[in-house]
Amino acid sequence: MELLSLTVNSNSLAVLQALEDGLKKADADPSVKAVMICGENGKFSAGADIRGFSSPKRHGGALGPIVSLIESSEKPVVAAIEGVALGGGLEVALGCHYRIAHVKAWMGLPEVTLGLLPGAEGTQRLPRLIGVPTALDMITTGKHIPATEALKLGLVDEIVEENTIEAAIRLANKVIGQPLGPRRLSLKPVPKVPNMEAFLREAAVKVKQQARGCLAPELCLQAVRAATETPFAEGVRRERELFRVLLSSGQAQALQYAFFAERAVHRWATPAGASWSSAAPQPVCKAAVIGLGTMGRGIVTSLVKASIPVVALEQDLEYLNKGRKAVMLLLEREAMKMEGGAQSLDFHNPARLQFTVDFDLLHDVDLVIEAVFENMALKKEIFHKLSKICKPGALLCTNTSALNIDEIASATSRPQQVIGTHFFSPAHVMRLLEIIYGRHTSPTAIATAMQLAKTLKKVGVVVGNCFGFVGNRMMFPYVQQAVFLLEEGSRPEAVDQVLEDFGFKIGPFRMSDLAGLDVGWRSRQGQGLTGPSLPAGTPARQRQGQRYSPLPDLLCEHGRFGQKTAKGWYQYEKAGGRTATPDPWLHSFLSRYRDTHGIKARFIDQEEILERCLFSLINEGFAILAEGIASGPEHLDVIYINGYGWPRHRGGPMFYASTVGLPRVLDKLQKYSEAHPDVPGLRPSAFLKKLVAVGNPPIKEWMSYLSQQSSKL
Ligand SMILES: CC/C=C/CC(=O)SCCNC(=O)CCNC(=O)[C@H](O)C(C)(C)COP(=O)(O)OP(=O)(O)OC[C@H]1O[C@@H](n2cnc3c(N)ncnc32)[C@H](O)[C@@H]1OP(=O)(O)O
């Protein structure tokens, strides 16, 4: 035997053992001259089984010594990388003396996205191979890179278009007898950077800023720093130490929960029994988007990027030309980020992207996404038209953040094909797609919308139809609490700071200024909560017997719509400016407001700000679960992580509640509810009370209590 081949699809214990046994056998057998390591079924390895991290013994130090064993082999070891080499899989490849990859393979060290660091000596070998700046980027972001890039970086020695295994065998035969010392990465010095210390210091500041409280990127950087400052063996010791810190941090559990939650939402189901396992999607070969405002432009861009031909429609030529310009600009920017540039998107080709004011051009599309502004009468008029013009099987989607899907569907002759597709702004960037089924929506329509999400590289989450659906419905009590806190004595910057320190990308007041206060104002006017239709004599701070804050309405009456008017909860340098500065006018306005309404301002500490905002949001989540609007807590968490800037390392609001402990959440809600009996959002939901009563079960068991007990809730 001249060559031994080993397969390493996943780094399970059995595979590791087989790898170790195989290597020892190869070393001991004089007839073996070289070793080739490959994966089965066209995949090298996706790394360790993520579920295994809950048992530290299984992975912590198990792989590192095997990687060292590979490297110290006296016979050349060649990695044949097909499919993916990720995490522990890539670390195995780094232990090999040569790496050869298929042109379509992808590589990366994504441990950081799971709250960990590459703990099998990867933080020490990769910088030695490709240099500190690039290794640091790969390790702290966890990005997957294509084989072509890996070749440019020197991560692999060769890429092939044909049979990788045969090419690896050829390479192994060629290098038999050549000295292995120069191929052992642990023996190589880390390539120098002109001012390494300054470089690492700057990188640390950047990584900390981007991490927003997530530990893993910072500890990844510390491990790479160790590679630059200490010999290999010392660096490995430091890497193991840091790995153990991360493994026992709650953040790793939260991030791993988020990994599986994002996959669990693919397996959608509705209370009526429709599900992913029985429904098949319809093909979408051509789509249309109606309305080229901010949302429509992003949606068109997203479809073009996914190579779906689009007809983009506006109400008149003026709006069409404005929309066309904006879409072209977005597409040009996107094309610049892509390898093939504008050519790869081909958006100047009318067969790919057509602009029109003629509804009749929608006769042959497979799917329409209506994205006009939130006006029920207008949406119904459009859907009525669509059901006359579109071909029989076409899916009719409405991009709405709160409107009733059933009412929109009632305007058509085919309500089974009507579905809500709630995109998030900017629609070509944000990953979330909330998919809302109505009473008559067919399983095929849901499956098609889910497939669309996948094609657009988004995470689709299927939810039921209610005001605000899941995301916005949970957001209402959160924002309401934030405003109540201002009434009681706090300031926008204090509330935002607490929530941003928690890890939100942006606090509720900065968010409101960004989105525009006029959006909510129009909606409240429509609901008769403010404006001319408010009955005379309505108390200023009460609606239907419940506490109401007119503060946001008053700001709008002063023309303060947020960034677009340079004034909102903050002041900005100019209309459209982005830099929020606390505004003395607002502070004295709040004082006058409190005086007018006889409110005595009090000091509100950070704990109260955090708990009232977050626990009211979580409380609404429990109500949503109890009503069957979403089929599990993962759905709510995926929505919040991908659409609302919830810090991923805290796993989503429902996972966070499970880590705080449901008895504590209940206790605090009870306390706040007693202090504010006129605020329904603080009254603990029956489902939360039930879960506490049955002993605070783990999150994965919550829904089982609902099905047994829903009638008694
Ligand atoms: C000291 C030793 C330490 C080692 C550290 C590590 O190795 S940590 C693990 C590093 N690896 C990863 O993070 C890879 C994670 N996986 C992915 O990025 C993707 O799954 C993929 C490999 C790129 C494939 O993507 P694709 O879109 O084709 O499929 P899915 O993501 O839907 O995955 C299919 C199912 O496989 C499960 N899965 C994938 N990888 C793992 C894994 N490493 N451990 C456990 N399970 C994994 C995934 O959950 C899917 O299962 P479902 O049952 O369908 O949900």
The ligand as a MOL file (V3000), in Angstrom:
LIG
                    3D

  0  0  0     0  0            999 V3000
M  V30 BEGIN CTAB
M  V30 COUNTS 55 57 0 0 0
M  V30 BEGIN ATOM
M  V30 1 C -12.2540 21.6210 19.3400 0
M  V30 2 C -13.0230 21.2280 18.1580 0
M  V30 3 C -13.8580 22.3220 17.7810 0
M  V30 4 C -14.4240 22.3710 16.5930 0
M  V30 5 C -15.2150 23.5380 16.3380 0
M  V30 6 C -16.2420 23.3220 15.2590 0
M  V30 7 O -16.0410 22.6160 14.3250 0
M  V30 8 S -17.6650 24.1760 15.5100 0
M  V30 9 C -18.6260 23.7890 14.0740 0
M  V30 10 C -18.1750 24.6060 12.9560 0
M  V30 11 N -19.0170 24.3600 11.8290 0
M  V30 12 C -20.0330 25.1360 11.5340 0
M  V30 13 O -20.3190 26.1060 12.1840 0
M  V30 14 C -20.8050 24.7370 10.3230 0
M  V30 15 C -22.2640 24.9150 10.5550 0
M  V30 16 N -23.0330 24.5230 9.4080 0
M  V30 17 C -23.2230 25.3350 8.3690 0
M  V30 18 O -22.7070 26.4220 8.2550 0
M  V30 19 C -24.1670 24.8330 7.3100 0
M  V30 20 O -25.0030 23.8960 7.8980 0
M  V30 21 C -23.4410 24.2120 6.0910 0
M  V30 22 C -22.4840 23.1250 6.4890 0
M  V30 23 C -22.7070 25.3160 5.3160 0
M  V30 24 C -24.5290 23.5830 5.1630 0
M  V30 25 O -25.5030 24.5570 4.8610 0
M  V30 26 P -26.8780 24.1430 4.1680 0
M  V30 27 O -27.6390 25.4080 3.9490 0
M  V30 28 O -26.5820 23.2840 2.9950 0
M  V30 29 O -27.6230 23.2030 5.1990 0
M  V30 30 P -28.1720 23.5320 6.6480 0
M  V30 31 O -27.4630 24.6740 7.2530 0
M  V30 32 O -29.6570 23.6240 6.5820 0
M  V30 33 O -27.7340 22.2440 7.4430 0
M  V30 34 C -28.2930 20.9570 7.1580 0
M  V30 35 C -28.4830 20.2090 8.4490 0
M  V30 36 O -27.2070 19.9400 9.0280 0
M  V30 37 C -27.1570 20.4090 10.3740 0
M  V30 38 N -25.7720 20.8480 10.6360 0
M  V30 39 C -24.9610 21.4970 9.8090 0
M  V30 40 N -23.7630 21.6540 10.3540 0
M  V30 41 C -23.8290 21.0870 11.5840 0
M  V30 42 C -22.8960 20.9240 12.6480 0
M  V30 43 N -21.6380 21.3830 12.5460 0
M  V30 44 N -23.3150 20.2970 13.7570 0
M  V30 45 C -24.5690 19.8180 13.8770 0
M  V30 46 N -25.4970 19.9220 12.8930 0
M  V30 47 C -25.1240 20.5640 11.7680 0
M  V30 48 C -28.1570 21.5740 10.3690 0
M  V30 49 O -28.6090 21.8440 11.6570 0
M  V30 50 C -29.2350 21.0020 9.4790 0
M  V30 51 O -29.9930 20.0850 10.2320 0
M  V30 52 P -31.5790 20.1860 10.2940 0
M  V30 53 O -32.0030 19.0160 11.0980 0
M  V30 54 O -32.0460 20.1930 8.8790 0
M  V30 55 O -31.8850 21.4670 10.9670 0
M  V30 END ATOM
M  V30 BEGIN BOND
M  V30 1 1 1 2
M  V30 2 1 2 3
M  V30 3 2 3 4
M  V30 4 1 4 5
M  V30 5 1 5 6
M  V30 6 2 6 7
M  V30 7 1 6 8
M  V30 8 1 8 9
M  V30 9 1 9 10
M  V30 10 1 10 11
M  V30 11 1 11 12
M  V30 12 2 12 13
M  V30 13 1 12 14
M  V30 14 1 14 15
M  V30 15 1 15 16
M  V30 16 1 16 17
M  V30 17 2 17 18
M  V30 18 1 17 19
M  V30 19 1 19 20
M  V30 20 1 19 21
M  V30 21 1 21 22
M  V30 22 1 21 23
M  V30 23 1 21 24
M  V30 24 1 24 25
M  V30 25 1 25 26
M  V30 26 2 26 27
M  V30 27 1 26 28
M  V30 28 1 26 29
M  V30 29 1 29 30
M  V30 30 2 30 31
M  V30 31 1 30 32
M  V30 32 1 30 33
M  V30 33 1 33 34
M  V30 34 1 34 35
M  V30 35 1 35 36
M  V30 36 1 35 50
M  V30 37 1 36 37
M  V30 38 1 37 38
M  V30 39 1 37 48
M  V30 40 1 38 39
M  V30 41 1 38 47
M  V30 42 2 39 40
M  V30 43 1 40 41
M  V30 44 1 41 42
M  V30 45 2 41 47
M  V30 46 1 42 43
M  V30 47 2 42 44
M  V30 48 1 44 45
M  V30 49 2 45 46
M  V30 50 1 46 47
M  V30 51 1 48 49
M  V30 52 1 48 50
M  V30 53 1 50 51
M  V30 54 1 51 52
M  V30 55 2 52 53
M  V30 56 1 52 54
M  V30 57 1 52 55
M  V30 END BOND
M  V30 END CTAB
M  END
